[in-house]
């Protein structure tokens, strides 16, 4: 049971970290777009989308644990 509790804690931390990262990606994607770096902005935005997908998977895993 101790490992499960620790895993729940780790999953919650990973979700929080990913949410922070996704926001940071959006911010820098906007900066790139504002600077006329559209291709760079697109790449950053796509990377942010991968972070969001990973976050959903982590939330799913946490949900399977009853959270």
C-alpha positions as CSV (number, residue, x, y, z in Angstrom):
1,X,0.0,0.0,0.0
2,X,2.9,2.4,0.7
3,X,4.1,2.1,-2.9
4,X,0.5,2.9,-4.2
5,X,0.4,6.0,-2.0
6,X,3.7,7.1,-3.2
7,X,2.7,6.5,-6.8
8,X,-0.4,8.6,-6.3
9,X,1.7,11.4,-5.0
10,X,4.2,11.1,-7.9
11,X,1.4,11.1,-10.5
12,X,-0.1,14.3,-8.9
13,X,3.3,16.0,-9.0
14,X,3.9,14.9,-12.6
15,X,0.4,16.3,-13.6
16,X,1.2,19.6,-11.9
17,X,4.6,19.8,-13.5
18,X,3.1,19.1,-16.9
19,X,0.4,21.8,-16.5
20,X,3.1,24.3,-15.7
21,X,5.2,23.2,-18.7
22,X,2.2,23.4,-21.0
23,X,1.5,27.0,-19.9
24,X,5.2,27.8,-20.4
25,X,5.1,26.3,-23.9
26,X,2.1,28.4,-24.8
27,X,3.8,31.5,-23.5
28,X,6.9,31.0,-25.6
29,X,4.9,29.9,-28.6
30,X,3.2,33.3,-28.4
31,X,6.6,35.1,-28.0
32,X,7.9,33.3,-31.1
33,X,4.7,34.1,-33.1
34,X,4.9,37.8,-32.0
35,X,8.5,37.9,-33.2
36,X,7.5,36.6,-36.6
37,X,8.9,33.1,-36.0
38,X,5.8,31.3,-37.1
39,X,7.5,27.9,-37.8
40,X,9.2,28.0,-34.4
41,X,5.9,28.9,-32.8
42,X,4.2,26.0,-34.5
43,X,6.9,23.6,-33.3
44,X,6.6,24.9,-29.7
45,X,2.8,24.6,-29.8
46,X,3.0,21.0,-31.1
47,X,5.4,20.1,-28.3
48,X,2.9,21.6,-25.8
49,X,0.2,19.4,-27.3
50,X,2.3,16.4,-26.5
51,X,2.6,17.6,-23.0
52,X,-1.2,17.9,-22.8
53,X,-1.6,14.3,-24.1
54,X,0.9,13.0,-21.5
55,X,-1.0,14.9,-18.8
56,X,-4.3,13.3,-19.9
57,X,-2.6,9.9,-19.7
58,X,-1.3,10.6,-16.2
59,X,-4.8,11.7,-15.1
60,X,-6.2,8.5,-16.5
61,X,-3.7,6.5,-14.6
62,X,-4.5,8.4,-11.4
63,X,-8.2,7.8,-12.1
64,X,-7.6,4.1,-12.4
65,X,-6.2,4.3,-8.9
66,X,-9.4,5.7,-7.6
67,X,-8.4,9.4,-7.5
